[in-house]
Amino acid sequence: MTCDFCGRQEADEAATLTWTTAVENGRKRVFCDQCSRANLRAMEGKLDSEFW
């Protein structure tokens, strides 16, 4: 799996359980745990990742 924000890649499926997903403009986006934590308020405010 690859983070759509920073490009981090993770091959271990168990390690991606803490990652978040979102649908932006009809497209599924996946964000690693680090990007998710750093941008939590923007995510909760439902801002598209381009505005982070």
N, CA, C and O atoms as a GROMACS GRO file, in nm:
protein
  208
    1MET      N    1   0.085  -0.116   0.000
    1MET     CA    2   0.000   0.000   0.000
    1MET      C    3   0.090   0.124   0.000
    1MET      O    4   0.198   0.122   0.058
    2THR      N    5   0.046   0.228  -0.064
    2THR     CA    6   0.123   0.351  -0.075
    2THR      C    7   0.040   0.469  -0.024
    2THR      O    8  -0.077   0.482  -0.059
    3CYS      N    9   0.101   0.553   0.058
    3CYS     CA   10   0.035   0.673   0.110
    3CYS      C   11   0.018   0.772  -0.006
    3CYS      O   12   0.113   0.804  -0.076
    4ASP      N   13  -0.103   0.820  -0.023
    4ASP     CA   14  -0.132   0.915  -0.130
    4ASP      C   15  -0.083   1.055  -0.098
    4ASP      O   16  -0.088   1.143  -0.185
    5PHE      N   17  -0.036   1.080   0.023
    5PHE     CA   18   0.012   1.213   0.059
    5PHE      C   19   0.165   1.222   0.053
    5PHE      O   20   0.219   1.312  -0.012
    6CYS      N   21   0.234   1.130   0.120
    6CYS     CA   22   0.380   1.137   0.127
    6CYS      C   23   0.451   1.035   0.039
    6CYS      O   24   0.571   1.047   0.014
    7GLY      N   25   0.378   0.934  -0.008
    7GLY     CA   26   0.438   0.832  -0.093
    7GLY      C   27   0.500   0.715  -0.019
    7GLY      O   28   0.558   0.626  -0.081
    8ARG      N   29   0.488   0.714   0.112
    8ARG     CA   30   0.543   0.602   0.193
    8ARG      C   31   0.479   0.472   0.148
    8ARG      O   32   0.358   0.466   0.123
    9GLN      N   33   0.559   0.367   0.138
    9GLN     CA   34   0.509   0.237   0.096
    9GLN      C   35   0.523   0.138   0.211
    9GLN      O   36   0.620   0.141   0.287
   10GLU      N   37   0.424   0.051   0.222
   10GLU     CA   38   0.424  -0.051   0.326
   10GLU      C   39   0.376  -0.182   0.265
   10GLU      O   40   0.264  -0.190   0.213
   11ALA      N   41   0.459  -0.284   0.273
   11ALA     CA   42   0.423  -0.414   0.217
   11ALA      C   43   0.347  -0.500   0.318
   11ALA      O   44   0.267  -0.586   0.279
   12ASP      N   45   0.370  -0.477   0.447
   12ASP     CA   46   0.306  -0.556   0.553
   12ASP      C   47   0.163  -0.507   0.573
   12ASP      O   48   0.141  -0.395   0.619
   13GLU      N   49   0.066  -0.591   0.539
   13GLU     CA   50  -0.074  -0.553   0.549
   13GLU      C   51  -0.115  -0.520   0.692
   13GLU      O   52  -0.198  -0.432   0.714
   14ALA      N   53  -0.059  -0.590   0.789
   14ALA     CA   54  -0.092  -0.564   0.929
   14ALA      C   55  -0.047  -0.425   0.972
   14ALA      O   56  -0.112  -0.362   1.056
   15ALA      N   57   0.061  -0.377   0.917
   15ALA     CA   58   0.112  -0.244   0.954
   15ALA      C   59   0.022  -0.133   0.900
   15ALA      O   60   0.028  -0.020   0.949
   16THR      N   61  -0.060  -0.163   0.801
   16THR     CA   62  -0.146  -0.060   0.743
   16THR      C   63  -0.282  -0.050   0.813
   16THR      O   64  -0.368   0.027   0.770
   17LEU      N   65  -0.302  -0.126   0.919
   17LEU     CA   66  -0.429  -0.121   0.991
   17LEU      C   67  -0.452   0.016   1.055
   17LEU      O   68  -0.567   0.053   1.080
   18THR      N   69  -0.347   0.090   1.082
   18THR     CA   70  -0.361   0.222   1.144
   18THR      C   71  -0.370   0.333   1.041
   18THR      O   72  -0.381   0.451   1.076
   19TRP      N   73  -0.366   0.298   0.915
   19TRP     CA   74  -0.377   0.398   0.808
   19TRP      C   75  -0.523   0.439   0.792
   19TRP      O   76  -0.613   0.363   0.829
   20THR      N   77  -0.548   0.557   0.736
   20THR     CA   78  -0.684   0.603   0.714
   20THR      C   79  -0.715   0.605   0.566
   20THR      O   80  -0.626   0.614   0.481
   21THR      N   81  -0.844   0.597   0.536
   21THR     CA   82  -0.889   0.606   0.398
   21THR      C   83  -0.992   0.717   0.386
   21THR      O   84  -1.060   0.751   0.482
   22ALA      N   85  -1.001   0.773   0.268
   22ALA     CA   86  -1.098   0.878   0.240
   22ALA      C   87  -1.138   0.868   0.094
   22ALA      O   88  -1.066   0.811   0.012
   23VAL      N   89  -1.252   0.924   0.063
   23VAL     CA   90  -1.296   0.931  -0.076
   23VAL      C   91  -1.300   1.079  -0.113
   23VAL      O   92  -1.376   1.156  -0.054
   24GLU      N   93  -1.219   1.117  -0.209
   24GLU     CA   94  -1.212   1.255  -0.256
   24GLU      C   95  -1.242   1.257  -0.404
   24GLU      O   96  -1.173   1.193  -0.484
   25ASN      N   97  -1.345   1.331  -0.441
   25ASN     CA   98  -1.386   1.342  -0.581
   25ASN      C   99  -1.410   1.205  -0.643
   25ASN      O  100  -1.377   1.181  -0.759
   26GLY      N  101  -1.470   1.114  -0.564
   26GLY     CA  102  -1.502   0.981  -0.612
   26GLY      C  103  -1.385   0.884  -0.618
   26GLY      O  104  -1.401   0.772  -0.665
   27ARG      N  105  -1.269   0.925  -0.571
   27ARG     CA  106  -1.149   0.841  -0.574
   27ARG      C  107  -1.107   0.805  -0.432
   27ARG      O  108  -1.098   0.891  -0.345
   28LYS      N  109  -1.080   0.676  -0.409
   28LYS     CA  110  -1.035   0.631  -0.277
   28LYS      C  111  -0.891   0.676  -0.257
   28LYS      O  112  -0.806   0.655  -0.343
   29ARG      N  113  -0.864   0.738  -0.142
   29ARG     CA  114  -0.730   0.783  -0.105
   29ARG      C  115  -0.690   0.713   0.024
   29ARG      O  116  -0.775   0.687   0.109
   30VAL      N  117  -0.561   0.681   0.038
   30VAL     CA  118  -0.509   0.612   0.156
   30VAL      C  119  -0.396   0.695   0.214
   30VAL      O  120  -0.310   0.743   0.140
   31PHE      N  121  -0.396   0.714   0.347
   31PHE     CA  122  -0.296   0.796   0.413
   31PHE      C  123  -0.231   0.718   0.527
   31PHE      O  124  -0.300   0.655   0.607
   32CYS      N  125  -0.098   0.724   0.534
   32CYS     CA  126  -0.025   0.651   0.638
   32CYS      C  127  -0.056   0.711   0.775
   32CYS      O  128  -0.113   0.820   0.786
   33ASP      N  129  -0.018   0.639   0.879
   33ASP     CA  130  -0.046   0.684   1.015
   33ASP      C  131   0.021   0.816   1.048
   33ASP      O  132  -0.036   0.897   1.120
   34GLN      N  133   0.140   0.840   0.997
   34GLN     CA  134   0.211   0.965   1.025
   34GLN      C  135   0.141   1.085   0.960
   34GLN      O  136   0.122   1.188   1.025
   35CYS      N  137   0.102   1.071   0.834
   35CYS     CA  138   0.030   1.179   0.766
   35CYS      C  139  -0.107   1.200   0.829
   35CYS      O  140  -0.155   1.313   0.840
   36SER      N  141  -0.170   1.092   0.870
   36SER     CA  142  -0.301   1.101   0.934
   36SER      C  143  -0.292   1.180   1.063
   36SER      O  144  -0.376   1.267   1.089
   37ARG      N  145  -0.192   1.151   1.145
   37ARG     CA  146  -0.176   1.224   1.272
   37ARG      C  147  -0.144   1.371   1.248
   37ARG      O  148  -0.196   1.458   1.317
   38ALA      N  149  -0.058   1.398   1.151
   38ALA     CA  150  -0.015   1.535   1.125
   38ALA      C  151  -0.129   1.622   1.069
   38ALA      O  152  -0.126   1.744   1.084
   39ASN      N  153  -0.227   1.559   1.006
   39ASN     CA  154  -0.333   1.635   0.940
   39ASN      C  155  -0.472   1.600   0.992
   39ASN      O  156  -0.571   1.614   0.920
   40LEU      N  157  -0.479   1.556   1.116
   40LEU     CA  158  -0.604   1.509   1.173
   40LEU      C  159  -0.714   1.615   1.170
   40LEU      O  160  -0.827   1.584   1.133
   41ARG      N  161  -0.684   1.738   1.206
   41ARG     CA  162  -0.788   1.842   1.210
   41ARG      C  163  -0.843   1.871   1.071
   41ARG      O  164  -0.963   1.893   1.055
   42ALA      N  165  -0.756   1.872   0.971
   42ALA     CA  166  -0.802   1.895   0.834
   42ALA      C  167  -0.888   1.778   0.787
   42ALA      O  168  -0.987   1.798   0.716
   43MET      N  169  -0.852   1.656   0.828
   43MET     CA  170  -0.930   1.539   0.790
   43MET      C  171  -1.068   1.544   0.856
   43MET      O  172  -1.170   1.515   0.792
   44GLU      N  173  -1.072   1.579   0.984
   44GLU     CA  174  -1.199   1.587   1.055
   44GLU      C  175  -1.287   1.698   0.998
   44GLU      O  176  -1.409   1.688   1.001
   45GLY      N  177  -1.224   1.803   0.946
   45GLY     CA  178  -1.297   1.912   0.884
   45GLY      C  179  -1.339   1.881   0.742
   45GLY      O  180  -1.398   1.964   0.674
   46LYS      N  181  -1.308   1.759   0.697
   46LYS     CA  182  -1.344   1.710   0.564
   46LYS      C  183  -1.281   1.791   0.451
   46LYS      O  184  -1.338   1.804   0.343
   47LEU      N  185  -1.162   1.847   0.476
   47LEU     CA  186  -1.090   1.916   0.371
   47LEU      C  187  -1.020   1.815   0.281
   47LEU      O  188  -0.964   1.718   0.330
   48ASP      N  189  -1.024   1.835   0.151
   48ASP     CA  190  -0.951   1.750   0.059
   48ASP      C  191  -0.802   1.763   0.088
   48ASP      O  192  -0.757   1.868   0.132
   49SER      N  193  -0.726   1.658   0.063
   49SER     CA  194  -0.584   1.656   0.096
   49SER      C  195  -0.505   1.763   0.022
   49SER      O  196  -0.396   1.800   0.068
   50GLU      N  197  -0.553   1.814  -0.087
   50GLU     CA  198  -0.480   1.920  -0.158
   50GLU      C  199  -0.476   2.049  -0.077
   50GLU      O  200  -0.393   2.136  -0.106
   51PHE      N  201  -0.562   2.064   0.024
   51PHE     CA  202  -0.565   2.184   0.106
   51PHE      C  203  -0.486   2.171   0.236
   51PHE      O  204  -0.478   2.267   0.313
   52TRP      N  205  -0.427   2.053   0.261
   52TRP     CA  206  -0.350   2.033   0.383
   52TRP      C  207  -0.223   2.109   0.369
   52TRP      O  208  -0.140   2.107   0.460
   0.00000   0.00000   0.00000
